[in-house]
């Protein structure tokens, strides 16, 4: 298995998820006071970041399944994928994360009257879903493997701070 491809898929998915969270913060707190052009750009950024995060997560899942099954070809990796997603902590956390990332666009501008974040902005539930999706990354690394709740909590806070800062830069 190509470790570089695995690292790239994981990094891409995490960066896109952080962009979802940072953009969700911008939508929640800046979009209501912004003009229609900025609201449309934030809408597009949020949607494209969510799509990229899901795509990155799916690629990561496929590559991780291939690595776990020691698969050398695509059919063997695809055969292993359901077991990896349904029977491992990695898979279950990733599915939760992908579900939350898919929910964020559905929760955007629940009360909007026209496309492109014309209403009050991001529903608080959408912001919470984006934050939890970013925070779940803690259970894909050393903090989650340690079982130490303090380390896991610190990692979640670190991920949220990074998502708020780095993830909001594109917005």
C-alpha positions as CSV (number, residue, x, y, z in Angstrom):
1,X,0.0,0.0,0.0
2,X,1.2,3.4,-0.8
3,X,1.7,5.3,2.5
4,X,1.9,8.6,0.6
5,X,-1.5,8.1,-1.0
6,X,-3.0,7.2,2.4
7,X,-1.5,10.3,4.1
8,X,-2.7,12.5,1.2
9,X,-6.3,11.2,1.4
10,X,-6.4,11.6,5.2
11,X,-4.9,15.1,5.0
12,X,-7.2,16.2,2.2
13,X,-10.2,15.0,4.0
14,X,-9.2,16.7,7.3
15,X,-8.3,20.0,5.5
16,X,-11.7,20.0,3.7
17,X,-13.5,19.2,7.0
18,X,-11.8,22.1,8.7
19,X,-12.8,24.3,5.8
20,X,-16.4,23.2,6.4
21,X,-16.2,24.2,10.0
22,X,-14.4,27.5,9.4
23,X,-16.7,28.4,6.7
24,X,-19.7,27.4,8.8
25,X,-18.4,29.9,11.5
26,X,-18.1,32.6,8.9
27,X,-21.6,31.8,7.6
28,X,-23.1,31.9,11.1
29,X,-21.5,35.1,12.2
30,X,-20.6,37.1,9.0
31,X,-23.2,36.1,6.4
32,X,-26.2,37.7,8.0
33,X,-24.5,41.1,7.7
34,X,-22.9,40.5,4.4
35,X,-24.1,41.4,0.9
36,X,-25.7,38.9,-1.4
37,X,-22.5,38.4,-3.4
38,X,-20.5,37.4,-0.4
39,X,-23.3,35.1,0.9
40,X,-23.3,33.3,-2.5
41,X,-19.5,32.8,-2.3
42,X,-19.7,31.5,1.2
43,X,-22.5,29.2,0.1
44,X,-20.4,27.9,-2.7
45,X,-17.3,27.4,-0.5
46,X,-19.3,25.6,2.2
47,X,-20.9,23.2,-0.4
48,X,-17.6,22.5,-2.2
49,X,-15.7,22.0,1.1
50,X,-18.4,19.5,2.3
51,X,-18.2,17.7,-1.0
52,X,-14.4,17.6,-0.9
53,X,-14.4,16.4,2.7
54,X,-16.7,13.5,1.9
55,X,-14.7,12.6,-1.2
56,X,-11.5,12.7,0.8
57,X,-13.1,10.6,3.5
58,X,-14.3,8.0,1.0
59,X,-10.8,7.8,-0.6
60,X,-9.2,7.5,2.8
61,X,-11.7,4.7,3.7
62,X,-10.9,2.8,0.5
63,X,-7.1,3.1,0.9
64,X,-7.3,2.2,4.6
65,X,-9.4,-0.9,3.7
66,X,-6.8,-1.9,1.2
67,X,-4.1,-1.5,3.7
68,X,-5.9,-3.4,6.5
69,X,-6.7,-6.3,4.1
70,X,-3.3,-6.2,2.6
71,X,-5.0,-5.9,-0.8
72,X,-3.0,-5.5,-3.9
73,X,-5.8,-4.8,-6.3
74,X,-9.1,-2.8,-6.4
75,X,-11.5,-5.8,-6.2
76,X,-9.9,-7.1,-3.0
77,X,-10.0,-3.6,-1.4
78,X,-13.6,-3.2,-2.3
79,X,-14.4,-6.6,-0.8
80,X,-12.7,-5.5,2.5
81,X,-14.4,-2.1,2.6
82,X,-17.8,-3.1,4.2
83,X,-15.9,-5.0,7.0
84,X,-13.6,-2.1,7.7
85,X,-16.4,0.4,7.8
86,X,-18.8,-1.7,9.8
87,X,-16.5,-3.6,12.1
88,X,-13.7,-1.3,13.1
89,X,-13.5,1.8,15.2
90,X,-11.9,3.6,12.3
91,X,-14.8,2.8,10.0
92,X,-17.5,3.7,12.5
93,X,-16.0,7.0,13.4
94,X,-15.4,7.8,9.7
95,X,-19.0,7.0,8.8
96,X,-20.2,9.2,11.6
97,X,-18.0,12.0,10.4
98,X,-19.1,11.6,6.8
99,X,-22.8,11.6,7.9
100,X,-22.3,14.9,9.8
101,X,-20.4,16.5,6.9
102,X,-23.3,15.5,4.6
103,X,-25.8,17.0,7.1
104,X,-24.1,20.4,7.2
105,X,-25.3,21.6,3.7
106,X,-28.8,20.4,4.5
107,X,-28.8,22.6,7.6
108,X,-27.5,25.7,5.9
109,X,-29.9,28.6,5.8
110,X,-32.9,26.5,6.9
111,X,-34.9,29.7,6.9
112,X,-33.5,31.3,3.8
113,X,-35.9,32.7,1.2
114,X,-33.5,32.7,-1.8
115,X,-30.5,30.5,-2.7
116,X,-27.1,31.5,-1.4
117,X,-27.5,32.0,2.3
118,X,-30.0,34.9,1.9
119,X,-31.7,34.2,5.3
120,X,-30.3,34.3,8.8
121,X,-27.3,32.1,7.9
122,X,-26.3,28.8,9.2
123,X,-28.6,27.1,11.7
124,X,-26.8,26.4,14.9
125,X,-27.3,22.7,14.3
126,X,-25.2,23.0,11.1
127,X,-22.4,24.7,13.0
128,X,-22.5,22.0,15.7
129,X,-22.5,19.2,13.1
130,X,-19.4,20.7,11.4
131,X,-17.6,21.1,14.7
132,X,-18.4,17.5,15.8
133,X,-17.2,16.3,12.4
134,X,-13.9,18.0,12.9
135,X,-13.5,16.9,16.5
136,X,-14.1,13.2,15.6
137,X,-10.6,13.3,14.0
138,X,-9.2,12.9,17.5
139,X,-10.4,9.3,17.5
140,X,-8.5,8.5,14.3
141,X,-5.1,9.2,15.9
142,X,-3.0,8.6,19.0
143,X,-5.4,10.4,21.4
144,X,-8.3,8.0,20.4
145,X,-6.0,5.0,20.7
146,X,-4.8,6.1,24.2
147,X,-8.2,6.0,25.8
148,X,-7.2,9.0,28.0
149,X,-10.2,11.3,28.1
150,X,-8.0,14.3,28.9
151,X,-5.8,13.7,25.8
152,X,-8.9,13.1,23.7
153,X,-10.5,16.3,25.0
154,X,-7.4,18.4,24.4
155,X,-7.1,17.0,20.9
156,X,-10.7,17.9,20.1
157,X,-10.2,21.4,21.4
158,X,-7.0,21.6,19.3
159,X,-8.8,20.4,16.2
160,X,-11.7,22.9,16.7
161,X,-9.2,25.8,17.2
162,X,-7.3,24.8,14.1
163,X,-10.6,24.4,12.2
164,X,-11.8,27.8,13.3
165,X,-8.5,29.5,12.4
166,X,-7.2,27.6,9.3
167,X,-10.6,26.5,8.1
168,X,-11.9,30.1,8.1
169,X,-9.0,31.4,6.0
170,X,-10.7,30.5,2.6
171,X,-13.9,32.2,3.8
